[in-house]
Amino acid sequence: MEDRRAYDANPAEESSHDSPAYRESNDASRVVEEKGIRLGEAADMYGDLGAAEEYGYVSRGLKSRHIQFIALGGTIGTGLFLGIGRAFTAGGPLSLLMGYTFTGIAIYAMMMSLGEMATWLPLPGAIPQFCARYVDPAMGFAVGWNNWYSSSITLCAEISAASVVIQFWNGAQDINVAAWISLIIVLVVCLNIFAVAIYGEAEFCFASIKIITIVGLLIFAFIIDLGGGPTRDRLGFRYWNDPGAMKAFKGDGAKGRFLGFFNTLVNAAFSYGGVEMVAVAAGEAENPRYNIPKAVRRVFWRILFFYVLGALAIGVLLPYNEPTLLGAIDAGDSTGAASPWVIAIYRATIPVLPSIVNAVILTSATSSANAFLYTGARYLYALAQNGQAPRIFLKCTKKGIPIYCIIMTALISLLTYLSCSAGSSTVFTWFQNLTTIANLFTWMSISVAYIQFRKALAAQQYNRDTDLVFKSPFQPFTAYFALIFFAIITLFNGFYTFGPFDYEGFITSYIGIPIYFLLYAFWKIFKRTKFISPSEADITTGKAALDAADAHWPERKPRNLLERIWFWIA
């Protein structure tokens, strides 16, 4: 409690920032000691205690278990449960497995780079600030607004998906979809607008449900594959032989099989979308120098168990030419009926389970909407800290919520009502294509920022072996690998639109490229920014207060075996 009081110390109860003590010294550790960690961080960031008191600052209310479960399952949404079926039918089981594995390797490489930067400076929003400080203010502007609209659009996509998933049950089909959209919007806004701890608790619960369900589905797949289901039919790798391990897509022979594999990479990028959210939450995490490295390392297990093993499980449970799955996709069905998991359960003749899985899909979509409202608001907050968004977005409530950022991002969710007339499936596909390219630009920007960050550390005489709390392995090769991988996916993600030419598909596949570079060019020309030299990169603003705060976080010591296990998990 003593440490929490130090963090939340009320500045009104302390001496004024005009006092002689503060006129004589702006030492961050002194502000932290006398005003509390929260105000100390704000003063260090803004360089002005008066501005810190005027605008407030975010609160470090996300506990260790919140951060760990956000890292493990926070943004697992409809991509893993629904979108994966489309990739499966286009490429086959081996292509699906390889696509999710290779994309997962690139994601892990990118997350290692981001984790090192976020541990050095665990700032709210983080990514736009890293790009603006280490590369070019114009890149910070481009990636910040790119991330904001990506999060806002994904918020719409997940709300749209949730409103459709509800219609899996007969009783919900007669209710206008607008009612479900309204209900979900109100729910996620309420979870975000009061206190970050409420958001953290919600994500902890949502992620727990998703993790338990995915583990249960993997066990189910193992049992069914070995013939333990009601039909006693041992599947093995039957469907890898007939109809085959790889399906030709937009071509024949080896070329068609390669294109089928490449198509799964694009879908995997959507499924992994939002994986960087743990770094966005770093600015509101308790003891970030301990919790963020721990969470980033967990991303490996998330990729392996949820995505890679999930792709393998679907490949052994169903053939890629499963008529029910193909029919649901062709009909534009976005309920649980289009989920390969639900179809596999139906084939195994297990009652009740389909409704349970559909309920989890609904929970996942709602959870992702909740998460993307949070991340969108924090990206907007980071832009305001960079001076690239109106300063009104810096204003925080007494509980540390950037209230105007939440309101602005939540207003974009009203676009979801388009699905009431345009058709939920069409809108969801359009949103998905638009956000995939935005995610790829975010990940490339992170890789570029890390490459420059590493150069800045060397130029400013910092030793990665001794000065860093968390040092990512195999650098800078992992950063370059991630950058090249995501650049290839970005350039060729709409390959299927060229033969024959599909102008609508071409626009949705590539519209994100001109959006990003127009944002970049606008700020570059408007502010006449220059590329930042590594020796001049700002890698220290905000760090002094964070260093001083490290001493205030209590050490977690397990008192028994159960606590030791729980502390390892969360």
C-alpha positions as a printed Julia matrix, in Angstrom:
570×3 Matrix{Float64}:
   0.0     0.0     0.0
   2.87    2.35    0.72
   4.16    1.98   -2.84
   0.72    2.55   -4.32
   0.33    5.73   -2.26
   3.71    6.9    -3.53
   2.47    6.34   -7.06
  -0.88    8.05   -6.65
   0.24   10.91   -4.41
  -2.12   13.85   -4.83
  -0.19   16.92   -6.0
  -2.75   19.2    -4.37
  -1.6    17.92   -1.0
   2.06   18.6    -1.76
   4.04   21.81   -2.22
   3.42   23.88   -5.32
   5.63   23.42   -8.37
   6.55   27.09   -7.88
   8.23   26.34   -4.56
  11.96   27.1    -4.19
  12.73   23.39   -4.11
  11.41   22.92   -7.61
  12.87   26.13   -8.92
  16.27   24.94   -7.78
  16.04   21.43   -9.15
  14.08   19.48  -11.73
  15.61   16.2   -10.67
  13.2    13.44  -11.67
  13.93   11.24   -8.68
  13.11   14.12   -6.35
   9.77   14.69   -8.06
   9.03   10.97   -7.82
   9.84   10.94   -4.11
   7.81   14.05   -3.24
   4.97   13.98   -5.77
   4.59   10.3    -6.54
   5.6     8.12   -9.49
   2.67    9.11  -11.66
   3.32   12.86  -11.52
   7.08   12.28  -11.64
   6.76   10.43  -14.94
   4.51   13.15  -16.36
   6.87   15.94  -15.31
   9.84   14.1   -16.79
   7.99   13.57  -20.09
   6.65   17.11  -20.41
   9.66   18.82  -18.84
   7.21   20.93  -16.84
   5.57   20.06  -13.55
   2.85   22.62  -14.21
   1.82   20.87  -17.43
   1.93   17.53  -15.62
  -0.51   18.82  -12.99
  -2.75   20.43  -15.63
  -3.13   17.44  -17.92
  -2.59   14.56  -15.51
  -1.08   11.28  -16.62
  -1.99    7.66  -17.15
  -2.0     5.36  -14.13
   0.12    2.24  -13.69
  -2.87    0.14  -12.73
  -2.17   -2.99  -14.79
  -0.9    -5.71  -12.49
   1.5    -8.47  -13.47
  -1.29  -10.97  -14.15
  -3.08   -8.45  -16.37
   0.03   -7.9   -18.5
   0.88  -11.61  -18.73
  -2.62  -12.62  -19.81
  -2.85   -9.7   -22.24
   0.37  -11.02  -23.8
  -0.94  -14.59  -23.92
  -4.47  -14.04  -25.16
  -5.41  -10.38  -25.14
  -5.97   -9.89  -28.87
  -6.88  -13.42  -29.94
 -10.1   -12.74  -31.8
 -12.1   -14.02  -34.73
  -8.99  -14.59  -36.87
  -8.0   -17.77  -35.02
 -11.54  -19.13  -34.79
 -13.16  -17.97  -38.05
 -10.65  -16.4   -40.46
  -8.36  -19.41  -40.3
 -10.99  -21.47  -42.13
 -10.7   -19.36  -45.29
  -6.91  -19.78  -45.35
  -7.3   -23.52  -44.76
  -9.65  -24.04  -47.71
  -7.4   -21.93  -49.97
  -4.08  -23.58  -49.14
  -4.59  -26.93  -47.42
  -3.25  -28.22  -44.08
   0.5   -28.09  -44.75
   0.31  -24.6   -46.26
  -1.73  -23.45  -43.26
   0.79  -24.91  -40.81
   3.79  -23.42  -42.61
   2.08  -20.07  -43.1
   1.27  -19.63  -39.42
   4.7   -20.94  -38.4
   6.75  -18.66  -40.66
   4.63  -15.63  -39.84
   4.92  -16.54  -36.17
   8.72  -16.59  -36.41
   8.71  -13.11  -37.94
   6.26  -11.89  -35.29
   8.51  -13.23  -32.53
  11.54  -11.52  -34.08
   9.63   -8.22  -34.21
   8.38   -8.61  -30.63
  11.89   -9.17  -29.33
  12.92   -5.86  -30.87
   9.86   -4.1   -29.47
  10.35   -5.68  -26.05
  13.88   -4.31  -25.75
  12.71   -0.79  -26.59
   9.61   -0.98  -24.37
  11.67   -2.18  -21.4
  14.16    0.65  -21.85
  11.32    3.22  -22.07
   7.91    1.78  -21.07
   5.82    4.69  -22.35
   2.05    4.84  -22.98
   1.38    4.11  -26.64
   5.13    3.6   -27.08
   5.43    2.77  -30.8
   4.77    6.26  -32.31
   7.17    7.74  -29.76
   9.93    5.24  -30.61
   9.58    5.98  -34.34
   9.51    9.76  -33.81
  12.51    9.75  -31.46
  14.8     7.26  -33.19
  13.99    7.54  -36.92
  12.07   10.64  -38.01
   9.2    12.64  -36.47
   7.36   12.09  -39.77
   7.52    8.32  -39.23
   6.15    8.77  -35.72
   3.26   10.77  -37.19
   2.61    8.19  -39.93
   2.81    5.11  -37.73
   0.83    6.77  -34.93
  -2.13    7.78  -37.07
  -1.81    4.53  -39.05
  -2.01    2.57  -35.79
  -4.89    4.67  -34.55
  -7.08    4.09  -37.6
  -5.99    0.43  -37.7
  -7.11   -0.06  -34.1
 -10.31    1.88  -34.74
 -11.15   -0.16  -37.84
 -10.31   -3.44  -36.11
 -12.59   -2.32  -33.28
 -15.37   -2.05  -35.88
 -14.43   -5.42  -37.41
 -14.59   -7.24  -34.08
 -17.89   -5.59  -33.08
 -19.29   -6.53  -36.49
 -18.06  -10.09  -36.05
 -19.52  -10.35  -32.55
 -22.91   -9.06  -33.72
 -23.0   -11.74  -36.41
 -21.7   -14.56  -34.2
 -24.67  -14.01  -31.88
 -26.98  -14.99  -34.74
 -25.67  -18.56  -34.52
 -28.46  -19.14  -32.02
 -32.01  -19.26  -33.38
 -33.48  -16.9   -30.79
 -31.11  -14.1   -31.82
 -31.77  -14.2   -35.55
 -35.01  -12.22  -35.34
 -33.39   -9.31  -33.48
 -31.97   -6.45  -35.54
 -28.17   -6.63  -35.66
 -28.04   -2.93  -34.68
 -29.24   -3.86  -31.2
 -26.32   -6.24  -30.7
 -23.87   -3.67  -32.06
 -25.18   -1.05  -29.62
 -24.91   -3.46  -26.69
 -21.3    -4.38  -27.48
 -20.24   -0.75  -28.02
 -21.7     0.28  -24.66
 -19.98   -2.68  -22.95
 -16.48   -1.99  -24.29
 -16.74    1.75  -23.64
 -17.74    1.08  -20.03
 -14.79   -1.28  -19.59
 -12.39    1.42  -20.81
 -13.7     4.7   -19.49
 -13.55    4.34  -15.7
 -10.15    2.91  -14.68
  -7.42    0.96  -16.41
  -7.64   -1.69  -13.66
 -11.22   -2.45  -14.8
  -9.97   -2.92  -18.35
  -7.17   -5.13  -17.03
  -9.56   -7.32  -15.04
 -11.85   -7.7   -18.05
  -8.96   -8.72  -20.28
  -7.7   -11.11  -17.63
 -11.1   -12.84  -17.58
 -11.53  -12.79  -21.37
  -8.02  -14.11  -21.96
  -8.52  -16.87  -19.37
 -11.64  -18.05  -21.22
  -9.83  -18.03  -24.56
  -6.76  -19.82  -23.22
  -8.83  -22.54  -21.52
 -10.93  -23.0   -24.67
  -7.97  -23.25  -27.03
  -6.22  -25.74  -24.76
  -9.49  -27.69  -24.6
  -9.83  -27.65  -28.4
  -6.25  -28.89  -28.82
  -6.96  -31.77  -26.42
 -10.21  -32.45  -28.3
  -8.3   -32.55  -31.61
  -5.72  -34.96  -30.16
  -8.42  -37.31  -28.84
 -10.49  -37.25  -32.04
  -7.41  -37.73  -34.21
  -6.47  -40.87  -32.29
  -9.97  -42.29  -32.54
 -11.23  -41.42  -29.07
 -14.46  -39.76  -30.26
 -17.96  -41.27  -30.37
 -17.4   -42.59  -33.92
 -14.13  -44.36  -32.93
 -12.67  -43.31  -36.26
  -8.91  -42.85  -36.09
  -8.05  -39.94  -38.39
  -4.29  -39.68  -38.15
  -3.03  -37.66  -41.12
  -5.64  -39.1   -43.44
  -6.59  -35.75  -44.95
  -2.98  -34.92  -45.74
  -3.08  -37.78  -48.25
  -6.63  -37.32  -49.51
  -7.39  -34.66  -50.7
  -3.76  -33.66  -49.99
  -1.4   -31.59  -47.88
  -1.27  -28.55  -50.17
  -4.0   -27.12  -52.36
  -3.25  -25.26  -55.56
  -4.55  -21.67  -55.56
  -4.85  -19.49  -58.68
  -2.72  -21.91  -60.66
  -1.67  -25.53  -61.14
   1.19  -27.68  -59.96
   4.05  -26.26  -57.91
   3.09  -22.67  -58.75
  -0.46  -23.15  -57.51
   0.7   -24.84  -54.31
   3.15  -22.01  -53.62
   0.42  -19.4   -54.12
  -1.83  -21.38  -51.78
   0.93  -21.25  -49.17
   1.55  -17.52  -49.71
  -2.16  -16.84  -49.3
  -2.02  -18.29  -45.77
   0.71  -15.79  -44.85
  -1.69  -12.89  -45.48
  -4.41  -14.48  -43.36
  -1.92  -15.25  -40.6
  -0.95  -11.57  -40.51
  -4.56  -10.69  -39.66
  -4.76  -13.4   -37.0
  -1.6   -12.1   -35.32
  -2.83   -8.51  -35.47
  -2.54   -6.66  -32.16
   0.26   -8.86  -30.8
   2.24   -5.67  -30.09
  -0.42   -4.54  -27.62
   1.65   -5.59  -24.61
   4.14   -2.82  -25.44
   1.31   -0.31  -25.82
   0.23   -1.2   -22.28
   3.78   -0.85  -20.94
   3.1     2.75  -19.93
   0.38    1.6   -17.53
   2.0    -1.56  -16.18
   3.18   -1.97  -12.63
   6.92   -2.62  -12.39
   7.33   -2.54  -16.2
  11.04   -3.35  -16.19
  10.13   -6.77  -14.76
   6.71   -7.46  -16.25
   7.27   -6.4   -19.87
  10.27   -8.7   -20.59
   8.39  -11.56  -18.95
   5.32  -10.87  -21.1
   7.3   -10.5   -24.33
   8.95  -13.86  -23.79
   5.48  -15.4   -23.4
   4.65  -14.41  -26.96
   6.68  -17.42  -28.14
   4.4   -19.82  -26.29
   1.32  -17.98  -27.52
   2.52  -18.43  -31.12
   3.46  -22.09  -30.63
   0.47  -23.38  -28.67
  -2.36  -21.26  -30.01
  -1.51  -20.58  -33.63
   0.9   -23.27  -34.79
  -0.7   -26.17  -32.92
  -4.13  -24.74  -33.74
  -3.3   -24.79  -37.45
  -2.01  -28.36  -37.13
  -5.14  -29.45  -35.27
  -7.48  -28.09  -37.94
  -5.4   -29.82  -40.62
  -5.91  -33.25  -39.09
  -9.58  -32.79  -38.17
 -10.92  -31.67  -41.55
 -10.17  -32.0   -45.27
  -9.68  -28.67  -47.04
 -12.58  -29.53  -49.37
 -15.04  -30.05  -46.5
 -18.43  -29.17  -48.11
 -19.92  -27.57  -44.99
 -16.95  -25.26  -44.52
 -16.81  -24.33  -48.21
 -20.55  -23.69  -48.25
 -20.38  -21.45  -45.17
 -17.53  -19.43  -46.68
 -19.23  -19.09  -50.07
 -22.44  -17.99  -48.34
 -20.53  -15.36  -46.37
 -21.47  -16.95  -43.04
 -19.54  -15.31  -40.19
 -21.1   -17.22  -37.28
 -19.71  -20.26  -35.51
 -21.15  -22.35  -38.36
 -18.21  -21.13  -40.48
 -15.62  -22.07  -37.87
 -13.56  -25.16  -38.74
 -13.54  -25.97  -35.02
 -17.35  -26.09  -34.83
 -17.59  -28.13  -38.04
 -15.05  -30.62  -36.67
 -17.16  -30.98  -33.52
 -20.28  -31.6   -35.6
 -18.44  -34.25  -37.62
 -17.41  -35.93  -34.38
 -21.11  -35.99  -33.36
 -20.53  -34.3   -30.01
 -23.62  -32.31  -28.9
 -23.6   -29.02  -26.96
 -19.95  -28.25  -27.76
 -20.72  -26.19  -30.9
 -22.76  -23.72  -28.86
 -20.0   -23.5   -26.24
 -17.35  -22.8   -28.89
 -19.59  -20.2   -30.52
 -20.0   -18.52  -27.14
 -16.21  -18.4   -26.82
 -15.92  -16.92  -30.32
 -18.38  -14.25  -29.2
 -16.3   -13.64  -26.08
 -13.13  -13.44  -28.2
 -14.62  -10.89  -30.56
 -15.86   -8.77  -27.65
 -12.48   -9.05  -25.93
 -10.66   -7.95  -29.07
 -13.01   -4.99  -29.46
 -12.25   -4.06  -25.86
  -8.5    -4.37  -26.49
  -8.5    -2.33  -29.69
 -10.48    0.5   -28.12
  -7.77    0.61  -25.46
  -4.86    0.52  -27.93
  -6.44    3.06  -30.28
  -6.88    5.5   -27.4
  -3.27    5.03  -26.27
  -1.89    5.56  -29.76
  -3.81    8.83  -29.89
  -2.41    9.72  -26.47
   1.13    8.99  -27.7
   0.57   11.22  -30.73
  -0.53   14.05  -28.43
   2.65   13.55  -26.37
   4.65   13.84  -29.62
   2.89   17.12  -30.45
   1.26   15.43  -33.47
  -2.32   15.51  -32.18
  -4.24   18.27  -30.34
  -3.11   18.72  -26.73
  -6.65   18.14  -25.51
  -5.93   14.43  -25.98
  -3.34   14.66  -23.18
  -6.07   15.26  -20.62
  -6.49   12.38  -18.17
  -9.07   11.79  -15.47
  -8.12   11.42  -11.81
  -8.05    7.68  -12.44
  -5.5     8.13  -15.23
  -7.81    7.56  -18.22
  -7.12    9.68  -21.36
 -10.8    10.46  -21.59
 -10.89   12.39  -24.87
  -8.79    9.7   -26.57
 -11.34    7.08  -25.49
 -14.26    9.19  -26.73
 -12.64    9.93  -30.09
 -11.76    6.28  -30.75
 -15.17    5.06  -29.57
 -16.89    7.4   -32.04
 -15.25    5.48  -34.92
 -17.01    2.33  -33.7
 -20.28    3.86  -34.93
 -19.12    2.91  -38.46
 -20.03   -0.65  -37.5
 -23.66    0.22  -38.12
 -22.79    0.06  -41.83
 -23.08   -3.69  -41.46
 -26.81   -3.31  -40.88
 -27.29   -2.39  -44.53
 -24.13   -3.38  -46.38
 -24.11   -6.95  -45.09
 -22.0    -8.03  -42.16
 -19.85  -10.43  -44.14
 -18.94   -7.86  -46.81
 -18.11   -5.2   -44.21
 -16.07   -7.65  -42.13
 -14.0    -8.73  -45.16
 -13.41   -5.08  -46.13
 -12.31   -4.23  -42.59
 -10.06   -7.29  -42.47
  -8.21   -6.39  -45.66
  -7.75   -2.8   -44.55
  -6.34   -3.72  -41.15
  -4.0    -6.43  -42.44
  -1.89   -3.96  -44.4
  -1.93   -1.49  -41.48
  -0.61   -4.17  -39.12
   2.2    -4.96  -41.53
   3.27   -1.31  -41.69
   3.23   -1.15  -37.89
   5.52   -4.16  -37.62
   7.89   -2.83  -40.28
   8.05    0.53  -38.52
   8.88   -1.21  -35.24
  11.75   -3.06  -36.93
  13.14    0.15  -38.47
  12.83    1.96  -35.13
  14.72   -0.83  -33.37
  17.56   -0.78  -35.92
  17.98    2.95  -35.29
  17.55    2.52  -31.52
  20.39    0.01  -31.48
  22.6     2.42  -33.42
  21.67    5.22  -30.99
  22.7     3.12  -27.98
  26.12    2.53  -29.53
  26.54    6.15  -30.64
  25.69    7.45  -27.17
  28.05    5.05  -25.39
  25.49    2.67  -23.88
  26.45   -0.98  -23.49
  23.63   -3.41  -24.35
  25.21   -6.08  -22.15
  25.3    -3.97  -18.98
  22.87   -1.05  -19.43
  19.81   -2.93  -20.67
  17.4    -4.79  -18.4
  16.21   -6.88  -21.35
  18.45   -7.64  -24.32
  16.84   -9.29  -27.33
  18.88  -12.07  -28.97
  20.51  -12.26  -32.43
  20.24   -8.54  -33.13
  20.21   -6.78  -35.5
  19.6    -9.83  -37.71
  16.17  -10.58  -36.23
  15.03   -6.99  -36.84
  16.2    -7.08  -40.47
  14.56  -10.49  -40.98
  11.21   -9.22  -39.66
  11.45   -6.06  -41.77
  12.16   -7.97  -45.01
   9.53  -10.63  -44.3
   6.73   -8.14  -43.66
   7.8    -5.99  -46.63
   7.4    -9.0   -48.95
   3.96   -9.77  -47.54
   2.95   -6.11  -47.94
   4.04   -5.9   -51.59
   2.43   -9.17  -52.67
  -0.54   -9.5   -50.31
  -2.99   -8.79  -53.16
  -1.39  -11.07  -55.75
  -4.7   -12.83  -56.39
  -6.27   -9.59  -57.7
  -4.14   -9.5   -60.88
  -5.42  -12.52  -62.74
  -8.03  -11.59  -63.81
  -7.74   -8.03  -62.47
 -10.13   -7.35  -59.59
 -10.14   -3.62  -58.92
 -12.13   -3.88  -55.67
  -9.77   -6.49  -54.27
  -6.77   -4.49  -55.46
  -7.98   -1.37  -53.64
  -8.66   -3.14  -50.34
  -5.32   -5.0   -50.54
  -3.16   -1.97  -51.28
  -5.01    1.14  -50.07
  -2.96    1.03  -46.86
   0.31    1.73  -48.72
  -0.6     5.2   -50.05
  -2.34    6.03  -46.75
   0.88    5.4   -44.8
   3.15    7.3   -47.19
   0.74   10.21  -47.55
   0.74   10.57  -43.77
   4.53   10.41  -43.78
   4.9    12.93  -46.61
   2.39   15.33  -45.05
   4.32   15.68  -41.79
   7.67   15.62  -43.57
   6.7    18.56  -45.77
   4.56   20.42  -43.23
   7.19   20.35  -40.46
  10.3    19.94  -42.65
  11.53   17.1   -40.47
  14.88   15.39  -40.91
  16.08   11.86  -40.34
  17.5    11.64  -36.85
  21.19   10.89  -36.42
  21.84    8.06  -33.92
  24.02   10.38  -31.87
  21.13   12.86  -31.57
  18.27   10.4   -31.01
  16.31   11.04  -27.81
  16.62    7.79  -25.91
  16.47    9.29  -22.42
  13.47   11.63  -22.01
  11.2    10.01  -19.44
  13.82    7.46  -18.4
  15.01    9.21  -15.23
  11.6     9.07  -13.56
  11.18    5.43  -14.59
  14.58    4.59  -13.14
  13.66    6.34   -9.9
  10.33    4.51   -9.79
  11.97    1.08  -10.01
  12.88    1.23   -6.33
   9.22    1.74   -5.36
   7.89   -1.52   -6.79
   7.77   -4.27   -4.16
   9.52   -7.53   -4.84
   7.12  -10.44   -5.3
   8.16  -13.36   -3.11
   6.11  -16.57   -3.21
   5.2   -17.89    0.22
   4.34  -21.43   -0.84
   4.3   -23.82   -3.79
   0.95  -22.62   -5.14
   2.11  -19.0    -5.15
   5.36  -20.05   -6.82
   3.37  -21.69   -9.64
   0.98  -18.73   -9.92
   3.83  -16.21  -10.01
   5.43  -18.22  -12.79
   2.18  -18.12  -14.78
   1.13  -14.54  -14.03
